Amino acid sequence: MLADEVMGRIRSVHPIAGPLALHEPVFVGNEVAYVTDAIESGWVSSAGSRIEDFERGLLEVTGSQHAIAIVNGTAALHLSLVASGVGPNDEVLVPSLCFVAAANAVSYCGALPHFVDCDPNNLGVDAPKLRGYLEGFGLERSGLVNPATGRFVRALIVVHNFGHPAQIDALTEICEEFGLTLIEDAAESLGSTYCGRKTGSFGLLSTLSFNGNKTITTGGGGAILTDDHELAARIRHLSSTARSTERWVWSHDALGYNYRMPALNAALGCAQLEVLPRLLESKRDLARAYFAAFDGLDGAALFREPEGARSNYWLNLLVLDRDRRSEREGILAAADAAQIQLRPIWTPLHQLPMYVDHPRMDLSQTNDLADRIIALPSTPRLSGDDPAGA
Ligand SMILES: *Cc1c(COP(=O)(O)O)cnc(C)c1O
C-alpha cells in the first residue's frame, strides 16, 4: 500500500512520536525578551524603533534597498499593485497554481486576475509557454492589450511556490519585452536563491509574508521590498493612511491604507530574523532526510529544487505518479488517522467559484499537477537550549 509506505517514511525522518503538524513556528531565540521589551516600552503599535530594526534586518536578508513592514502578505501584494498603477478593469497575470492571496489582491484593485500555467520543473510560471501566449496579444504604446477582452494587461505576479524559485530571469525578460510590471511574491521563499541571487530582489516590487506557517513569523505580517526610492517612499506613505508629514497637521493627501506592521509584531520578527540562518539550515537538513527516506519509493517522488536555484524547502512535497493520482485521498485519510498533518496543494485558482469566469491561458500543466501533490510536515527542529548566536 502506497499510503502505509508514505506514513512509515514520514515518521522515520521525524524524531517525535506524537502528532506532526505541517509547519509550526519555532521560537528558540530572543522572541519572549523582545516582545516583553516592546510591551514594557509602550511601543507596540504603528510606530517605534522595532519596526525600523525589523525593516533593516530584512534589507540584510534580502539584499534589497528598501523594505516596508506591512500588516500581512496579502496587504503587501495589494499595496504593491496599487503603487504600480493597477486599476479597475486592468488585467494582471497570476499563476493558477498558487495561494489565493495573489488573485484576491488583484481583485481588491477592481482588476482581473488572468490565470497562467505552471512549469512542472519549478512550479512557477511557465516562461516559454507564457511568451508564446503573449505573442498573440497587441503591444500598443499605452500597454499590452488582451485581444479577447480589449483590456490592458499591466503586470505579472511571479510566485516561488513552496520556496522553489521560478525561472525569474526569463520571466523578467518577458516583462521587459511586453511592458509588464513584475511583482514578485516571495512569501514562501525567504532565503531561496536563483543563480546566487536572493528571491525578493527581482521584482520592481517584491512581497513577503510572516504568517505563522511561514519560514519566520511575526504572528501576522508582511513586507514590500524594492530598489526604487520613489516607489518606496510612496508605499510608506500610502501604508500609513497617506498622512501629511507636516508636523502637527492631521490631514491626508491621498486614499491611504492602514497597512503598517505594528511594533509588537516587528519585535517578534527581529528575534526571528536572528534565528533565520539556523532555521534555513535545519530546513535543508530536513529536506535531505526526506530524500534519503523516500529513495526508491514506487509510485511517487519528492519534488527537488530546480536546477540553478537553491530552495529554502519551505514545505517538502510528494508528487504522485500520474497513474497513482487516485490514491491521494487514501493517503490523506491515512495521515489524518495517524495524526500526521498532510495538505493537498491548493485548488487551482481558476477553479474557485469567484474566478471560474476569469480570463486564462491553457492550464493543462496546472490541472495535471494539482491533484497529485501532497505537502509533508516541514517544521525545522532546533533545540531550545541553543539560543540564537550561541
Ligand atoms: C502566505 C502567502 C501569502 C499571503 O500572506 P498573508 O500574510 O497570509 O496574508 C501570499 N502569497 C503566498 C504565495 C503565500 O504563501
The ligand as a MOL file (V3000), in Angstrom:
LIG
                    3D

  0  0  0     0  0            999 V3000
M  V30 BEGIN CTAB
M  V30 COUNTS 15 15 0 0 0
M  V30 BEGIN ATOM
M  V30 1 C 1.1910 33.2230 2.7500 0
M  V30 2 C 1.1790 33.7280 1.3800 0
M  V30 3 C 0.6370 34.9810 1.0610 0
M  V30 4 C -0.1960 35.8060 1.9860 0
M  V30 5 O 0.3530 36.1320 3.1500 0
M  V30 6 P -0.5410 36.5180 4.4190 0
M  V30 7 O 0.4920 37.1130 5.3000 0
M  V30 8 O -1.1030 35.2410 4.9490 0
M  V30 9 O -1.5710 37.4930 4.0020 0
M  V30 10 C 0.7530 35.4460 -0.2280 0
M  V30 11 N 1.3220 34.7030 -1.1830 0
M  V30 12 C 1.8270 33.4920 -0.9260 0
M  V30 13 C 2.4660 32.7500 -2.0380 0
M  V30 14 C 1.7520 32.9490 0.3470 0
M  V30 15 O 2.2290 31.7320 0.5780 0
M  V30 END ATOM
M  V30 BEGIN BOND
M  V30 1 1 1 2
M  V30 2 1 2 3
M  V30 3 2 2 14
M  V30 4 1 3 4
M  V30 5 2 3 10
M  V30 6 1 4 5
M  V30 7 1 5 6
M  V30 8 2 6 7
M  V30 9 1 6 8
M  V30 10 1 6 9
M  V30 11 1 10 11
M  V30 12 2 11 12
M  V30 13 1 12 13
M  V30 14 1 12 14
M  V30 15 1 14 15
M  V30 END BOND
M  V30 END CTAB
M  END
